Amino acid sequence: MNVDQVQSLADAIRSEIRKAVVGQDITVELMLVALFARGHILLEGPPGTAKTLLAHSFATAVGADFRRIQFTPDLMPSDIIGTNLFDFQTTSFTLTRGPVFTELLLADEINRTPPKTQAALLEAMQERQVTIDGQSHDLSDRFMVVATQNPIEQQGVYPLPEAQLDRFLFKQTVEYPSVEEERKIIATHGAEMEAMAPKAWGVQRCAEDETIDEALRAVSEIRLVEELIDYIAALVRGTREVADLDSGASPRAGSMLAGAARARAAIDGRDFVLPDDVKALAPALLRHRVILSPAAEINGRRVEDIVTSIVDAIEAPR
């Protein structure tokens, strides 16, 4: 598969999602990049902004097996990864697989469960495997987590630990729709009192498993020149040299940014990465990997503004 075919595939996925979801173009773009970069994405926003419908529509369009976990305060790790249950008839243990054994997992309201349960996804997200009673079990090669969370200011939430956040390729803030988009939402969805599945809106699968695999191979062959490697390193290291940040991005962030930039180039129909690819993706990739200093919090500084200033201050290669 060449980059033109990857671009056509991305356009087809967008078209299918638009049948059910109004707006959210930037979020869809980041989800496509995450898919082709083999990453995970965290969506933060208020209820009712179509986060769940978007994830389900995305899974339907790419033909991915879809499972959803509703994270609650009483959820246990075994509810996510599964457990071995004793069968009295066979006098042996049988593995009962949890919902993590899928291709696209929607972790809904992930920050409404304690850190002990959140940590059940760490191994799955990083290594695409889970360990149950000391035995490792492989997940799908296309395993992808789309997590949603409520703003940290709301009651009843548990902040995600840094190790968990670092495994997400992007954190995207889902905003309220514009006036035109809200009118279209009312006109399109207002006649239905109950939520409808994406297929009911006409969303269809537009990619076979082999097609997605070929696209992933094509993305891995996108060219990334030395100057852009230096630029990515400078952006990541720049987050560790700002007084307003107590903690900067990890080395993992650089590798992830390079992979994401390759995916964005392929979606745009190019076999080489441009500085604009890196610059466009850097805020969504870095914003959840840094921690404000106490002084910056007191002064009302925002992580978003600090990350943007870092990206703007570091000169991109020509």
N, C-alpha and C positions, 0 to 999 in steps of 0.2 A: 504493500500500500504506500502511495506517495502522499505528500503533504496536501495536494489538491483534494484527494479523496478524504483525508482527515478533516479538512475544512468543510467539505460537503456533508460529512457525517455529523459534524457539530451543528451545522445549519439545520439539518433534519431534526436533530434532537431539540433544538430551540423551538422549531415550528410546532412540534408535538406538544411541548410543555405549554406553549402559548394558548393552546385550545382550552386549558383548564385554569391557568394562572395568568392574572392580569398584572403587567409590570414586572418588577423584580429582575430587570435585565442584567444588572451588575451581579446580583447573587447567582443567577443562572450561569453567567460567564465564569464566575469563580468555581462553581460546582463542576463545570466542564473541565476547567484546568485541573481541579482536584482529581477528577476521574482519570484523565490522561497522564497525570503525574503520580498516580497511585497514592493519593493522599486522602486526608479526612478534613471535614469542614465543620466549624462551630457557628451556628446562627443564633444571634442574640437579638431579641426584640419583644415587644409587648404581644399579648395574646391576640389572635384574630388577624394576623398579618400573613396568613397562608404558608407558614413555614412547613407544617405537616403536609399540606396538599402539594407543595412544591417538591418535597422529598419523595412523596409517593409517585407523583407525575414523572419525576426524573427517573426513578427506578423502572417505571412502566416503559418509558421511551427507550431506555438503553437495554431493556429486556433482562434486568437484574432481579434475582429472587429477593423479595422485600419482606422484612420483619420489623416490627415496632415494639419497643419497650417503653412503657410509661414509668418513669423514675419517680418513686415515692419514698417517704422517710422510712418505711418498713421493708423496702426491697432488700433482698440478700444477694450476695455474689453468686450463689448457686442458682438464683432465679435468672441470671444472665448467661452463665457459661454452662450450666447443667450440673448433674451429679450422678453418682453411681448408686443405683437402688438395688436392694437385695430381693431376688426372686425366690420365694419359698418353694416353688415347684421345681426349679432347676438347681436350687441351692447354690446359686452363683449371683454375682453382681452384674447388672446390666446398665450400660451407659444411657442415661436420658439426656439428650442434647438440648441445650438451652437455645434461645433465639439468636445468640451470637453466631450460630452456624448458619450463615446466610451470605448473600453477596452485598446487599445494601441494608445496613442496620440504621433505623431511625431511633436514636437515643433521645426520647422526648423529655424535656425539662430535666436535663441531666444534673442540674445543680439543686434539685430538690431531694436528693438522696445523700446520705452521709459519705464522707471520703472513703470509708472502708468498701462500700459498694461501688463507688466511682472507680476505684483502683482495679476492679475486676476487668476493666477494658484495657488496662495498660499493655499487657502482653499481647492481647489480640490486635491492638492498633499498631504496635511496633513490629511484631514478629509474625503476625497472621497465624497465630496458634494460641491454644489455651492449654493449661495444665490442670488436670482433674485427678486428685488422689495420686499425685506424683507421675502421672502419665501424660505425655504431650499429645495433643490432637490438632491436626492441621485444619486451617480454615481455607476458604476459597482464595485463589490468587487475586481475585478481583474484589476481595472484602473491603468495604468502604463504610465508614461511620459518618452519618450526617446527624450531628447533635444539635438540639435546641436548648437554650437556657433563657431564663427570665433575667431582667436587669438586676444587678446585685443590690440595688436599693430596695427591692421588694422584700416582703417578709417571708420567712420560711425557706430561705435558700442557703446552700452551703457553697462557699467559693471553691472553685476547682483548684486543686494543688498545681504547683508549677510543672511538675513532671507530667501531669495529665495534659495541661495546656500545650506543652511543648510538642506533643504528638499530633496536634492538629496543624494541618498545613495552613489553613486560613481561619481567621475569626471575622465574620461579617456581621455588621450591625444592620438589621432589617428595619427600615424606617416605615412610617405610615405612607400610604400612597398619595400621589398628587390629586388635585381636584378632578382632573379628567379621568385618571385611573379609578378613583373612587366611584365616580358616576358609572363607569363601565362595569365595575364590580357589582354595583347595585342592579344595573340593567341585566347583567348576565346571570348572576347568582341569586338575585332577589326573589325569583319565582320558586326556588327550592327551599323548603324549610329544614330539610335534613342535608347533611354533608353527603356529597356523591363521590364515588370512586373515580379516579382519572379516566378509566375506560368508558364510564358513562358520559364523559365530556368528549369522547372521541379520540383520546390519547392512545396511540398504538405503538407497538414495538417497531423500531426502525433500525435495529442493529442486532445481528447474530453474535454469539459468543466469539466466533472466529474473527469476525470483523473488529470487535473491540480489541482482541489480542493483537491483530495486525496493526491497529492504530497505536497501541502501546509500543510496539517494536519500532514503528516509524518515529514516534516521539523521541525514543532513546537515541536515535541517530541524528538528531538536530545538532547543528554545529554551534559551539560556544567558544568564542575566541579568548585568548589569554587576557586581553584588556577587560573583557566583561567579567572574567573570574576575579580579577583584581578589584573591579567595581563592586561586585557582590561581597567580597571580603571586607572592603572598606565600609560598606553599609552596615554589615553585621558588627564589625568592631567599633563602629561609630556609636552604637547603642551602649557600649561599655565605657565610653569616655565622656558622658554627659553628667554633670553634677545633679541634675534633677531626677536621675534614675539610680536607684539603689542596686538594680540588677539588670544587666543587658541580655541580649539574645545569645543562645548557646551555639556552639559550632554546628549543631544539627540544622540550625536555621539557614546557614549558607548553602548546604547541600540541597535542602528543600527548595530554596529560592531558585537555584540553578535548574532543578527539575521542573519547577512550575513555569519558569521562563521558557524552557524548551516546549512545554505543552502549549503555552499561549502562542508561541511562534507557529506551531503546527496548526492550531485552530485558525490562525490568520492566513494559512496557506504558504508559509515560508519555511525553508529548511535551514534557517540560521536565526539566531537570537539577536534582537536589537536592544540597545540600552533602554528604549521605551518599554520593552517587555518587563525588564527588571524593575524599572521605576514605577510602573503601574501596579505591580503586584506587591511591592515591598511593604506598603502600609498595612494591608490585610494580613501579611505574613508575619510582621514584626509586632503589631500592637498588643498581642496577648502574651508575648515572650519577655516583656520588660516590666519592671516594678517601680512605681514612683517612690521617690524618697519622701520621708515625713515632711521635710521643709516644702517640697513641691506640693504635697497634698494640702498643707496649711495655706499655701499661697493660691490654691485653686487651680493649679496647673492640670491639664488633661493629657493623658497618655497619647491620645490621637494627635494633639498639636505638637507634642515633643517629637514623636516619630516622624511626622510630616516635615518638621524643621530639619531633622537629621537628613532625611532624603533630599530635601532642597539644598542643603549646605554642601553635600558631597557631589562634586562635579562628575557628570557621566562622561564616558569616553565618546569621542566623535566617531 
